[in-house]
């Protein structure tokens, strides 16, 4: 594992890989090893670089060990080249409409275990989890099934998966199902930039040209649509988590945009309602993205949640130790 490096103006302090849950996961760290760990889990088909450097650095500057990583099947992490048969995305989508079982090479539960494996590999006993979209679903599962590992949960533009929730706009769903017209990098960048422009915040998000520049950097780092397709199957095959979330006892923060066309705002409201100890922040004009102008506010909300949880944990430890340290009566 790489040693801690002096902070740079751009980029992470540590760029490395670890063996976790039988896979190789690429990760990056901002901040010091002895600060409370905050793990960022990105969404469907999206690399760790989608968590902006400035966002990660700002969180680290509040006294946190910020870790972002590539999920399996994306970026620089292991690719799941499985020979077993599984459904196409199109077939799985229609199966989901009919409530039929979807054949998938892995599940969101498997991806949750990847996150736990990352914590184990990095020697982190307990972490604060922040997940966006699919990453929020993964974080929810870890918080519910591995409570001793999770100190707080932040779920951004994600969902409880409850069956009554509305689906995304049909135009958006059809756009996500379309592939670029060719393997030419310019065609790929143009296709993905148009897709992101469609689902992102209409008035306060990136411009089309901003998306082009960001996506070009991502494509140059890695482009693996087969992994995106398999992650899509995992999302479509996932059972509802509304009952599961009722078991989460750690403090939670739910952030959702009122203009989200992929996971309409009722998904965020449902997530917050299901979590017993959740604070809910609903943002007018926010779509399915991380609008740059909102990131300072996200940093404030997340760091407040994390440091309050750390303070409560420290106070609880002191109270447990107090009787042991008390002087015996004369």
VEXDOKE-76901 format. One record per atom (N, C-alpha, C, CB): x, y, z; residue in one letter. Coordinates in steps of 0.1 Angstrom, whole numbers, padded with zeros to 4 digits, always signed. Last residue first. Glycine has a CB too. Layout:
N
XYZa...
***
This chain:
330
-0149+0057+0504x-0141+0055+0516x-0150+0047+0526x-0137+0068+0523x-0155+0043+0471x-0160+0051+0483x-0151+0047+0495x-0175+0049+0486x-0131+0044+0444x-0140+0036+0454x-0144+0045+0466x-0134+0023+0459x-0133+0065+0416x-0126+0062+0428x-0136+0054+0438x-0121+0074+0435x-0139+0054+0382x-0143+0061+0394x-0136+0056+0407x-0159+0059+0396x-0132+0039+0361x-0122+0049+0365x-0126+0056+0378x-0119+0059+0355x-0155+0025+0356x-0143+0017+0358x-0132+0026+0364x-0138+0011+0345x-0174+0044+0351x-0175+0036+0363x-0162+0029+0366x-0187+0026+0362x-0163+0055+0326x-0163+0063+0338x-0165+0054+0351x-0175+0072+0338x-0165+0041+0303x-0153+0039+0310x-0153+0046+0324x-0141+0045+0302x-0189+0048+0293x-0188+0034+0296x-0175+0032+0305x-0186+0026+0284x-0185+0075+0288x-0195+0072+0298x-0193+0057+0303x-0209+0074+0293x-0166+0074+0268x-0162+0080+0280x-0172+0076+0292x-0162+0095+0279x-0182+0063+0247x-0170+0055+0252x-0166+0061+0266x-0159+0056+0242x-0200+0084+0244x-0205+0071+0248x-0193+0062+0254x-0211+0063+0237x-0183+0104+0234x-0189+0106+0247x-0194+0093+0253x-0201+0116+0245x-0176+0092+0210x-0165+0095+0220x-0171+0097+0233x-0157+0107+0216x-0201+0092+0197x-0194+0079+0200x-0183+0081+0210x-0188+0074+0187x-0206+0119+0195x-0215+0111+0203x-0208+0097+0207x-0228+0108+0195x-0185+0126+0178x-0186+0132+0191x-0195+0124+0200x-0191+0147+0191x-0192+0112+0155x-0179+0110+0162x-0179+0115+0176x-0168+0116+0154x-0216+0125+0149x-0216+0111+0152x-0203+0107+0159x-0217+0102+0139x-0206+0151+0143x-0216+0149+0154x-0216+0134+0158x-0230+0154+0150x-0191+0145+0121x-0184+0149+0133x-0193+0148+0145x-0179+0163+0132x-0211+0137+0102x-0200+0128+0106x-0194+0132+0119x-0189+0128+0095x-0228+0159+0100x-0233+0146+0104x-0222+0137+0109x-0240+0139+0092x-0209+0178+0091x-0217+0180+0104x-0222+0167+0109x-0228+0190+0101x-0201+0167+0067x-0191+0169+0078x-0198+0171+0091x-0182+0180+0075x-0226+0169+0053x-0219+0156+0055x-0209+0157+0067x-0212+0151+0043x-0231+0197+0052x-0241+0187+0058x-0234+0174+0062x-0252+0184+0048x-0208+0208+0040x-0212+0212+0053x-0221+0202+0060x-0220+0226+0052x-0208+0194+0016x-0196+0193+0025x-0201+0197+0039x-0184+0202+0020x-0232+0204+0005x-0230+0190+0007x-0219+0188+0018x-0228+0182-0006x-0224+0231+0001x-0235+0228+0011x-0234+0213+0014x-0248+0232+0005x-0204+0228-0019x-0201+0233-0005x-0211+0231+0005x-0199+0249-0006x-0221+0217-0040x-0211+0209-0033x-0206+0215-0020x-0199+0206-0042x-0238+0232-0055x-0243+0227-0043x-0233+0220-0034x-0254+0217-0046x-0224+0239-0078x-0227+0250-0068x-0233+0245-0055x-0237+0260-0075x-0222+0214-0091x-0210+0221-0085x-0214+0231-0075x-0201+0227-0096x-0245+0188-0086x-0243+0202-0091x-0231+0209-0084x-0256+0210-0090x-0243+0158-0093x-0238+0165-0082x-0235+0180-0087x-0225+0158-0076x-0275+0144-0105x-0260+0147-0106x-0256+0154-0094x-0258+0156-0119x-0303+0145-0115x-0295+0133-0111x-0281+0135-0113x-0301+0121-0119x-0311+0178-0104x-0315+0166-0111x-0307+0154-0106x-0312+0168-0126x-0324+0205-0085x-0314+0195-0086x-0319+0182-0094x-0308+0191-0073x-0346+0221-0082x-0338+0223-0093x-0326+0213-0095x-0332+0237-0093x-0345+0220-0046x-0352+0224-0058x-0342+0226-0070x-0360+0238-0056x-0337+0194-0026x-0331+0206-0033x-0339+0209-0046x-0316+0203-0036x-0341+0183+0006x-0346+0182-0007x-0343+0195-0014x-0362+0180-0007x-0328+0164+0031x-0326+0177+0024x-0330+0175+0010x-0311+0181+0025x-0335+0149+0062x-0338+0150+0048x-0336+0164+0042x-0352+0145+0045x-0320+0128+0085x-0323+0142+0082x-0324+0142+0067x-0311+0151+0087x-0330+0098+0102x-0325+0105+0090x-0329+0120+0090x-0331+0099+0078x-0334+0074+0118x-0326+0086+0123x-0321+0095+0112x-0315+0081+0132x-0348+0054+0104x-0353+0059+0117x-0346+0072+0122x-0351+0049+0128x-0357+0054+0070x-0345+0054+0080x-0350+0061+0093x-0333+0062+0074x-0380+0058+0056x-0377+0045+0060x-0366+0044+0071x-0373+0036+0049x-0380+0085+0049x-0391+0080+0058x-0387+0066+0064x-0404+0079+0050x-0358+0086+0032x-0357+0093+0045x-0368+0088+0054x-0359+0108+0042x-0368+0071+0011x-0356+0067+0018x-0355+0073+0031x-0343+0070+0009x-0390+0086+0003x-0392+0073+0008x-0380+0068+0016x-0395+0063-0003x-0377+0109-0007x-0386+0110+0005x-0388+0097+0011x-0399+0117+0000x-0363+0098-0029x-0356+0104-0018x-0364+0105-0005x-0351+0117-0021x-0385+0090-0044x-0375+0080-0040x-0367+0085-0028x-0366+0077-0052x-0399+0113-0051x-0405+0104-0041x-0395+0093-0036x-0417+0098-0047x-0384+0125-0071x-0381+0129-0057x-0388+0120-0047x-0386+0143-0056x-0373+0099-0095x-0381+0110-0090x-0380+0113-0075x-0396+0108-0094x-0346+0091-0109x-0352+0086-0096x-0360+0098-0091x-0341+0081-0086x-0345+0107-0133x-0342+0092-0133x-0348+0085-0121x-0327+0090-0133x-0350+0133-0129x-0358+0126-0139x-0356+0111-0139x-0356+0132-0153x-0351+0155-0103x-0345+0143-0107x-0354+0135-0117x-0341+0134-0095x-0359+0179-0091x-0360+0178-0105x-0353+0165-0111x-0353+0190-0112x-0353+0178-0064x-0368+0178-0068x-0370+0177-0083x-0374+0191-0063x-0328+0156-0053x-0332+0167-0061x-0347+0166-0065x-0324+0168-0073x-0318+0147-0019x-0324+0144-0032x-0328+0156-0039x-0336+0134-0030x-0301+0132+0007x-0302+0144-0002x-0308+0139-0015x-0287+0149-0003x-0302+0122+0040x-0307+0118+0027x-0308+0132+0019x-0321+0111+0028x-0283+0109+0066x-0286+0121+0058x-0290+0116+0045x-0273+0131+0057x-0283+0093+0098x-0283+0093+0084x-0287+0107+0078x-0293+0083+0079x-0269+0074+0126x-0275+0087+0120x-0273+0087+0105x-0267+0099+0126x-0278+0039+0128x-0268+0050+0127x-0275+0063+0122x-0256+0046+0119x-0297+0020+0125x-0298+0028+0137x-0288+0039+0137x-0296+0019+0149x-0317+0002+0103x-0305+0011+0104x-0307+0020+0115x-0303+0019+0090x-0341-0011+0100x-0331-0017+0109x-0319-0008+0111x-0327-0031+0105x-0354+0001+0079x-0359+0003+0092x-0350-0002+0103x-0373-0004+0094x-0342-0009+0056x-0338+0004+0061x-0343+0007+0075x-0342+0015+0052x-0357-0032+0051x-0343-0034+0055x-0338-0021+0062x-0334-0037+0043x-0381-0022+0041x-0381-0029+0054x-0367-0030+0060x-0387-0043+0052x-0370-0011+0017x-0378-0002+0026x-0378-0009+0040x-0392+0000+0021x-0358-0023-0004x-0350-0021+0008x-0358-0014+0019x-0337-0014+0005x-0367-0047-0029x-0370-0035-0021x-0362-0035-0008x-0385-0033-0018x-0340-0064-0046x-0353-0064-0039x-0355-0051-0032x-0354-0076-0029x-0325-0060-0078x-0324-0058-0063x-0338-0058-0057x-0318-0044-0060x-0324-0062-0105x-0327-0074-0098x-0328-0072-0083x-0316-0084-0101x-0315-0036-0113x-0329-0041-0117x-0333-0053-0109x-0329-0044-0132x-0289-0037-0103x-0299-0027-0098x-0313-0032-0101x-0297-0013-0104x-0277-0057-0118x-0278-0058-0103x-0288-0049-0097x-0264-0055-0097x-0280-0047-0144x-0287-0059-0140x-0288-0060-0125x-0281-0072-0146x-0262-0026-0142x-0276-0023-0144x-0285-0035-0140x-0279-0019-0159x-0238-0040-0140x-0243-0033-0129x-0257-0029-0130x-0234-0020-0127x-0238-0049-0167x-0239-0059-0156x-0243-0052-0143x-0226-0067-0153x-0235-0025-0181x-0246-0034-0183x-0248-0043-0172x-0245-0041-0196x-0210-0017-0171x-0222-0008-0168x-0234-0017-0170x-0222+0004-0178x-0194-0036-0182x-0195-0035-0168x-0207-0027-0164x-0183-0029-0162x-0196-0030-0209x-0201-0043-0204x-0203-0043-0189x-0191-0054-0209x-0183-0005-0212x-0198-0006-0212x-0204-0019-0207x-0203-0002-0225x-0158+0010-0202x-0161-0005-0202x-0176-0006-0201x-0154-0012-0190x-0131+0029-0202x-0144+0029-0208x-0148+0014-0210x-0145+0036-0222x-0108+0050-0185x-0114+0037-0187x-0128+0038-0193x-0115+0029-0173x-0095+0074-0191x-0091+0066-0179x-0096+0052-0181x-0096+0072-0166x-0109+0084-0212x-0095+0082-0214x-0089+0073-0202x-0087+0095-0214x-0134+0087-0200x-0132+0077-0211x-0117+0074-0213x-0139+0082-0224x-0129+0108-0182x-0133+0095-0177x-0130+0084-0188x-0147+0095-0173x-0122+0129-0200x-0112+0125-0190x-0116+0111-0185x-0111+0134-0179x-0147+0131-0213x-0135+0127-0221x-0124+0122-0211x-0130+0139-0229x-0164+0139-0192x-0165+0125-0197x-0153+0121-0206x-0178+0125-0206x-0155+0165-0188x-0154+0156-0177x-0155+0141-0183x-0166+0158-0167x-0160+0177-0214x-0146+0177-0208x-0145+0166-0197x-0143+0191-0203x-0188+0173-0216x-0179+0168-0226x-0165+0166-0221x-0178+0177-0239x-0197+0188-0194x-0199+0173-0195x-0189+0167-0205x-0213+0169-0198x-0191+0213-0203x-0185+0208-0191x-0186+0193-0191x-0192+0214-0179x-0208+0214-0226x-0193+0214-0228x-0186+0210-0215x-0188+0228-0232x-0233+0215-0213x-0229+0204-0222x-0214+0203-0224x-0236+0206-0236x-0227+0225-0179x-0231+0228-0192x-0227+0216-0201x-0224+0241-0198x-0238+0211-0147x-0228+0214-0158x-0235+0218-0171x-0220+0201-0160x-0266+0228-0131x-0257+0217-0133x-0246+0221-0143x-0264+0205-0137x-0287+0245-0128x-0275+0247-0119x-0265+0236-0121x-0279+0248-0105x-0308+0238-0145x-0304+0252-0144x-0291+0254-0136x-0315+0260-0138x-0311+0209-0145x-0314+0217-0157x-0308+0232-0157x-0328+0218-0160x-0290+0184-0134x-0297+0196-0130x-0299+0206-0141x-0290+0203-0118x-0292+0156-0157x-0286+0165-0147x-0295+0177-0144x-0272+0169-0152x-0302+0142-0179x-0306+0137-0165x-0301+0147-0154x-0301+0124-0162x-0292+0154-0202x-0306+0151-0201x-0311+0148-0186x-0310+0139-0210x-0265+0155-0199x-0272+0168-0200x-0287+0166-0198x-0270+0174-0213x-0259+0128-0200x-0258+0135-0187x-0265+0148-0187x-0243+0137-0184x-0264+0123-0228x-0272+0116-0217x-0271+0124-0204x-0266+0102-0216x-0245+0140-0239x-0259+0143-0242x-0268+0136-0231x-0263+0138-0256x-0222+0127-0230x-0225+0141-0226x-0239+0145-0228x-0216+0151-0234x-0224+0103-0243x-0226+0103-0229x-0228+0117-0224x-0213+0097-0222x-0221+0111-0271x-0233+0103-0266x-0235+0105-0251x-0232+0088-0270x-0196+0124-0270x-0208+0131-0274x-0221+0124-0269x-0208+0133-0289x-0180+0102-0263x-0180+0114-0254x-0193+0122-0257x-0168+0122-0256x-0184+0085-0285x-0187+0080-0271x-0189+0092-0262x-0176+0071-0266x-0174+0100-0306x-0188+0096-0306x-0192+0092-0292x-0190+0085-0316x-0147+0102-0298x-0155+0114-0299x-0170+0111-0299x-0151+0122-0312x-0138+0075-0299x-0139+0082-0286x-0147+0095-0287x-0125+0086-0282x-0157+0051-0317x-0149+0063-0318x-0150+0071-0305x-0152+0071-0330x-0175+0031-0317x-0165+0030-0307x-0155+0042-0307x-0157+0017-0307x-0208+0045-0324x-0195+0038-0328x-0186+0038-0316x-0189+0045-0340x-0231+0054-0312x-0232+0049-0326x-0219+0042-0330x-0235+0060-0335x-0237+0043-0278x-0231+0052-0288x-0231+0045-0302x-0217+0055-0284x-0270+0029-0270x-0255+0028-0270x-0250+0038-0280x-0250+0014-0274x-0298+0033-0248x-0291+0035-0261x-0276+0034-0260x-0296+0048-0268x-0308+0033-0223x-0307+0020-0230x-0300+0021-0243x-0321+0014-0232x-0310+0060-0217x-0300+0052-0210x-0298+0038-0216x-0304+0050-0195x-0332+0066-0232x-0319+0072-0235x-0308+0064-0229x-0318+0087-0231x-0352+0053-0219x-0349+0049-0233x-0335+0054-0237x-0360+0054-0243x-0353+0068-0195x-0350+0054-0195x-0346+0049-0209x-0362+0046-0190x-0360+0093-0205x-0347+0091-0199x-0343+0077-0199x-0347+0097-0184x-0386+0088-0215x-0375+0094-0224x-0361+0091-0218x-0378+0109-0226x-0399+0081-0191x-0397+0071-0202x-0386+0076-0211x-0410+0069-0209x-0386+0090-0159x-0392+0094-0171x-0389+0084-0183x-0389+0108-0175x-0386+0063-0135x-0380+0075-0141x-0388+0078-0154x-0366+0073-0144x-0414+0051-0116x-0402+0049-0124x-0398+0063-0130x-0405+0039-0135x-0425+0057-0082x-0426+0059-0096x-0413+0056-0104x-0431+0073-0099x-0430+0031-0057x-0423+0043-0062x-0424+0044-0077x-0409+0044-0057x-0439+0008-0046x-0449+0018-0050x-0443+0030-0056x-0457+0022-0038x-0417-0008-0038x-0424-0011-0050x-0434-0001-0055x-0432-0024-0048x-0386+0008-0028x-0400+0004-0025x-0408+0002-0038x-0407+0014-0015x-0361+0017-0030x-0365+0006-0039x-0379+0001-0036x-0355-0006-0037x-0351+0038-0018x-0354+0027-0010x-0357+0015-0018x-0365+0030+0001x-0325+0056-0036x-0339+0051-0034x-0339+0040-0024x-0344+0046-0048x-0307+0087-0044x-0308+0072-0044x-0323+0068-0041x-0299+0066-0034x-0294+0112-0040x-0301+0109-0052x-0303+0093-0054x-0294+0115-0065x-0274+0099-0014x-0276+0110-0023x-0283+0105-0036x-0263+0117-0026x-0271+0092+0019x-0277+0086+0007x-0281+0098-0002x-0289+0077+0009x-0249+0085+0044x-0254+0096+0036x-0259+0090+0023x-0244+0107+0034x-0246+0072+0076x-0250+0069+0063x-0255+0082+0056x-0260+0058+0062x-0221+0063+0101x-0232+0072+0096x-0234+0068+0081x-0228+0087+0098x-0207+0040+0108x-0209+0050+0118x-0220+0061+0114x-0196+0058+0121x-0206+0006+0102x-0211+0019+0097x-0214+0029+0108x-0223+0017+0088x-0200-0019+0112x-0191-0013+0103x-0194+0002+0099x-0190-0021+0090x-0222-0028+0126x-0209-0025+0134x-0199-0018+0125x-0204-0038+0140x-0241-0033+0106x-0242-0021+0114x-0229-0018+0122x-0253-0022+0123x-0244-0047+0080x-0232-0047+0087x-0231-0034+0096x-0220-0047+0078x-0270-0043+0070x-0265-0057+0072x-0252-0058+0080x-0263-0064+0059x-0274-0016+0068x-0284-0024+0074x-0279-0038+0078x-0295-0026+0064x-0251-0005+0056x-0255+0000+0069x-0265-0009+0076x-0261+0014+0067x-0250-0020+0032x-0240-0022+0042x-0244-0017+0056x-0227-0014+0038x-0274-0010+0021x-0273-0024+0024x-0262-0027+0034x-0270-0032+0011x-0267+0017+0017x-0278+0014+0026x-0277-0001+0030x-0292+0016+0018x-0246+0015-0001x-0243+0020+0013x-0255+0017+0022x-0241+0035+0012x-0260+0007-0023x-0250-0002-0018x-0247+0002-0003x-0237-0001-0026x-0276+0029-0028x-0282+0016-0025x-0272+0007-0018x-0288+0010-0038x-0257+0048-0033x-0265+0050-0021x-0272+0037-0018x-0275+0061-0024x-0247+0038-0057x-0238+0038-0046x-0246+0040-0033x-0228+0049-0047x-0268+0044-0074x-0266+0030-0071x-0257+0029-0058x-0260+0023-0083x-0267+0076-0059x-0275+0067-0068x-0273+0052-0065x-0271+0070-0083x-0239+0077-0038x-0247+0084-0048x-0254+0074-0058x-0238+0094-0056x-0231+0075-0004x-0234+0068-0017x-0242+0076-0026x-0240+0055-0014x-0209+0074+0022x-0217+0083+0014x-0218+0076+0000x-0209+0097+0013x-0203+0062+0055x-0205+0059+0041x-0214+0070+0034x-0212+0045+0040x-0178+0060+0079x-0190+0068+0075x-0191+0066+0060x-0188+0084+0079x-0167+0030+0094x-0165+0041+0085x-0179+0048+0083x-0161+0036+0071x-0145+0009+0113x-0158+0015+0112x-0157+0028+0103x-0164+0019+0126x-0120-0002+0109x-0130-0009+0116x-0144-0004+0114x-0126-0009+0131x-0098-0005+0083x-0108+0005+0088x-0119-0003+0096x-0114+0014+0077x-0078-0016+0068x-0077-0016+0083x-0086-0007+0089x-0063-0013+0086x-0081-0020+0042x-0075-0007+0046x-0074-0006+0061x-0083+0005+0040x-0095-0044+0041x-0081-0043+0034x-0074-0030+0039x-0083-0043+0019x-0119-0037+0053x-0110-0047+0059x-0096-0045+0054x-0115-0061+0056x-0129-0019+0034x-0127-0015+0048x-0117-0024+0054x-0140-0014+0056x-0132-0036+0012x-0123-0025+0011x-0119-0020+0025x-0129-0014+0003x-0151-0054+0022x-0138-0059+0019x-0128-0048+0018x-0138-0067+0006x-0173-0036+0022x-0168-0041+0034x-0154-0047+0033x-0177-0053+0040x-0175-0033-0006x-0172-0022+0002x-0167-0026+0016x-0185-0013+0004x-0181-0059-0014x-0169-0053-0019x-0165-0041-0010x-0171-0049-0034x-0206-0062-0002x-0195-0069+0004x-0181-0065-0001x-0196-0084+0001x-0220-0047-0020x-0219-0042-0006x-0208-0049+0001x-0232-0044+0001x-0219-0063-0042x-0211-0051-0042x-0210-0044-0029x-0219-0041-0052x-0236-0083-0033x-0222-0087-0036x-0213-0074-0036x-0220-0094-0049x-0259-0068-0032x-0254-0074-0019x-0239-0078-0021x-0262-0086-0015x-0264-0064-0058x-0260-0052-0050x-0254-0057-0037x-0272-0043-0048x-0250-0093-0075x-0260-0085-0069x-0255-0073-0062x-0269-0094-0060x-0241-0109-0107x-0238-0105-0093x-0249-0096-0088x-0224-0099-0091x-0252-0117-0131x-0239-0123-0126x-0236-0120-0112x-0228-0120-0135x-0287-0125-0132x-0276-0115-0132x-0263-0122-0126x-0280-0103-0123x-0319-0128-0143x-0306-0136-0142x-0295-0126-0143x-0305-0146-0153x-0347-0119-0124x-0337-0115-0134x-0324-0123-0132x-0334-0100-0133x-0381-0129-0121x-0367-0130-0116x-0357-0127-0127x-0365-0144-0110x-0407-0104-0127x-0401-0118-0129x-0386-0117-0124x-0402-0122-0143x-0423-0082-0128x-0420-0088-0115x-0414-0102-0116x-0433-0089-0107x-0426-0069-0151x-0435-0080-0149x-0433-0087-0135x-0434-0090-0160x-0406-0051-0151x-0419-0045-0152x-0429-0056-0148x-0422-0040-0166x-0384-0068-0151x-0387-0060-0139x-0401-0054-0139x-0376-0049-0137x-0385-0078-0177x-0388-0087-0166x-0391-0079-0153x-0376-0096-0164x-0377-0054-0190x-0391-0059-0191x-0395-0069-0181x-0393-0065-0205x-0350-0054-0181x-0360-0042-0178x-0374-0047-0179x-0357-0031-0188x-0340-0077-0190x-0341-0076-0176x-0351-0064-0173x-0327-0073-0170x-0339-0072-0218x-0348-0083-0213x-0350-0081-0198x-0341-0097-0215x-0321-0051-0218x-0334-0049-0223x-0344-0060-0218x-0334-0050-0238x-0298-0063-0207x-0304-0052-0200x-0319-0050-0205x-0296-0039-0202x-0300-0099-0209x-0296-0086-0214x-0303-0075-0206x-0299-0085-0229x-0292-0123-0182x-0301-0115-0191x-0295-0103-0197x-0314-0111-0183x-0266-0147-0185x-0274-0138-0177x-0282-0129-0187x-0266-0129-0168x-0245-0175-0182x-0255-0168-0189x-0263-0159-0180x-0265-0178-0196x-0210-0173-0173x-0223-0178-0171x-0233-0169-0179x-0227-0177-0156x-0185-0162-0176x-0190-0170-0188x-0204-0175-0185x-0181-0182-0190x-0176-0130-0168x-0182-0142-0164x-0187-0149-0176x-0193-0140-0154x-0156-0107-0160x-0158-0114-0173x-0163-0128-0170x-0145-0114-0181x-0156-0082-0143x-0162-0095-0140x-0166-0102-0153x-0175-0093-0132x-0127-0065-0136x-0138-0067-0145x-0143-0081-0143x-0133-0064-0160x-0114-0046-0108x-0116-0059-0115x-0128-0059-0124x-0116-0070-0105x-0109-0010-0114x-0111-0022-0106x-0114-0034-0114x-0123-0020-0096x-0108+0012-0129x-0096+0004-0128x-0097-0008-0119x-0084+0013-0124x-0141+0014-0142x-0128+0021-0139x-0116+0012-0139x-0129+0027-0126x-0159-0016-0132x-0158-0002-0137x-0145+0004-0134x-0170+0007-0132x-0162-0039-0119x-0167-0039-0133x-0166-0025-0138x-0181-0044-0133x-0166-0027-0086x-0163-0038-0095x-0169-0035-0109x-0168-0052-0089x-0161+0009-0081x-0168-0004-0079x-0163-0015-0089x-0183-0002-0081x-0133+0027-0072x-0141+0022-0084x-0148+0009-0079x-0131+0019-0096x-0135+0050-0045x-0130+0038-0051x-0139+0035-0063x-0130+0027-0042x-0123+0073-0020x-0132+0071-0031x-0126+0059-0039x-0134+0083-0041x-0121+0085+0012x-0117+0074+0003x-0127+0073-0008x-0115+0061+0011x-0108+0107+0036x-0118+0105+0025x-0113+0095+0015x-0121+0119+0018x-0106+0113+0067x-0099+0104+0058x-0109+0100+0047x-0093+0091+0065x-0112+0146+0079x-0117+0133+0076x-0107+0126+0066x-0130+0134+0069x-0112+0174+0086x-0106+0164+0095x-0111+0150+0092x-0109+0167+0109x-0119+0191+0067x-0127+0191+0079x-0122+0181+0089x-0142+0189+0076x-0104+0183+0045x-0100+0195+0053x-0108+0197+0065x-0100+0208+0044x-0119+0163+0034x-0107+0160+0041x-0102+0171+0050x-0096+0156+0031x-0138+0179+0021x-0142+0170+0032x-0130+0166+0040x-0149+0158+0026x-0122+0192+0002x-0129+0200+0012x-0133+0191+0024x-0141+0207+0005x-0113+0170-0013x-0103+0177-0005x-0110+0186+0005x-0095+0186-0015x-0137+0162-0025x-0130+0153-0016x-0120+0160-0007x-0123+0142-0024x-0143+0185-0040x-0152+0180-0030x-0145+0171-0020x-0164+0173-0037x-0121+0186-0057x-0123+0197-0047x-0133+0193-0036x-0128+0209-0055x-0124+0162-0072x-0113+0164-0063x-0115+0175-0053x-0101+0168-0072x-0158+0149-0073x-0148+0159-0077x-0137+0160-0067x-0155+0172-0078x-0165+0118-0082x-0165+0125-0070x-0154+0136-0072x-0162+0116-0057x-0158+0107-0106x-0170+0115-0106x-0172+0122-0092x-0182+0106-0109x-0137+0090-0101x-0134+0104-0105x-0146+0113-0106x-0126+0105-0118x-0147+0065-0099x-0144+0072-0087x-0142+0087-0090x-0133+0066-0079x-0171+0061-0126x-0159+0059-0119x-0157+0068-0107x-0147+0061-0129x-0202+0045-0132x-0195+0058-0130x-0182+0055-0122x-0204+0068-0123x-0222+0026-0134x-0213+0028-0146x-0204+0040-0144x-0221+0030-0158x-0241+0039-0108x-0241+0030-0120x-0231+0035-0131x-0255+0029-0125x-0221+0058-0084x-0233+0051-0089x-0230+0043-0102x-0243+0061-0092x-0197+0054-0056x-0203+0061-0068x-0214+0052-0074x-0192+0064-0078x-0191+0061-0023x-0195+0050-0032x-0202+0056-0044x-0203+0039-0025x-0167+0071-0001x-0176+0075-0011x-0178+0064-0021x-0170+0088-0018x-0161+0070+0033x-0160+0062+0021x-0171+0066+0011x-0160+0047+0023x-0142+0083+0058x-0154+0086+0050x-0152+0079+0037x-0157+0101+0049x-0128+0077+0090x-0128+0073+0075x-0142+0076+0070x-0125+0058+0074x-0111+0101+0111x-0123+0092+0108x-0125+0090+0093x-0136+0099+0114x-0075+0101+0108x-0088+0108+0108x-0099+0098+0106x-0088+0119+0098x-0052+0087+0103x-0057+0086+0117x-0070+0095+0118x-0047+0091+0126x-0045+0091+0076x-0049+0077+0080x-0056+0078+0094x-0038+0068+0080x-0056+0122+0062x-0047+0114+0070x-0053+0101+0075x-0042+0122+0082x-0065+0130+0027x-0065+0132+0041x-0056+0121+0048x-0078+0131+0047x-0078+0110+0002x-0075+0124+0006x-0075+0125+0021x-0086+0134+0000x-0072+0082-0018x-0074+0088-0005x-0070+0102-0004x-0067+0079+0006x-0086+0058-0041x-0078+0070-0038x-0082+0076-0025x-0080+0081-0050x-0085+0025-0055x-0090+0035-0046x-0081+0047-0046x-0092+0030-0032x-0095-0004-0072x-0087+0008-0073x-0094+0018-0063x-0087+0013-0087x-0096-0037-0061x-0103-0025-0062x-0093-0013-0062x-0113-0024-0049x-0097-0070-0071x-0088-0059-0070x-0096-0046-0072x-0076-0059-0080x-0114-0095-0052x-0113-0086-0063x-0101-0076-0061x-0126-0078-0066x-0120-0108-0028x-0116-0116-0040x-0114-0108-0052x-0126-0126-0043x-0125-0088-0011x-0136-0096-0014x-0133-0104-0027x-0149-0088-0017x-0097-0071-0022x-0109-0070-0014x-0120-0079-0019x-0114-0055-0013x-0066-0058-0025x-0074-0070-0027x-0085-0070-0017x-0065-0083-0026x-0062-0024-0038x-0061-0034-0027x-0069-0046-0032x-0067-0028-0014x-0043+0003-0052x-0052-0008-0053x-0051-0017-0041x-0051-0016-0066x-0040+0039-0053x-0035+0026-0051x-0046+0016-0054x-0029+0024-0036x-0030+0070-0043x-0036+0063-0055x-0031+0049-0055x-0033+0071-0068x-0032+0095-0020x-0028+0082-0022x-0036+0076-0034x-0031+0073-0009x-0041+0121-0023x-0028+0119-0016x-0023+0105-0018x-0030+0122-0001x-0054+0131-0056x-0055+0125-0042x-0041+0124-0036x-0061+0112-0043x-0057+0163-0074x-0056+0149-0072x-0055+0144-0057x-0043+0144-0079x-0040+0193-0069x-0050+0186-0076x-0047+0171-0074x-0049+0189-0092x-0021+0202-0051x-0032+0211-0055x-0043+0204-0062x-0026+0222-0064x-0015+0175-0027x-0012+0183-0039x-0023+0192-0042x-0010+0173-0051x-0002+0167+0005x-0013+0171-0003x-0009+0178-0016x-0023+0179+0004x+0023+0142+0007x+0019+0155+0010x+0008+0159+0001x+0031+0165+0009x+0012+0108+0012x+0020+0118+0005x+0015+0132+0009x+0018+0116-0010x+0015+0077+0029x+0009+0090+0028x+0018+0100+0021x+0005+0095+0042x+0024+0049+0007x+0025+0057+0020x+0018+0070+0018x+0040+0059+0024x+0005+0023-0008x+0013+0034-0009x+0013+0042+0005x+0008+0043-0020x+0008-0012+0000x+0000+0000+0000x+0009+0012+0000x-0010+0000+0012x
***
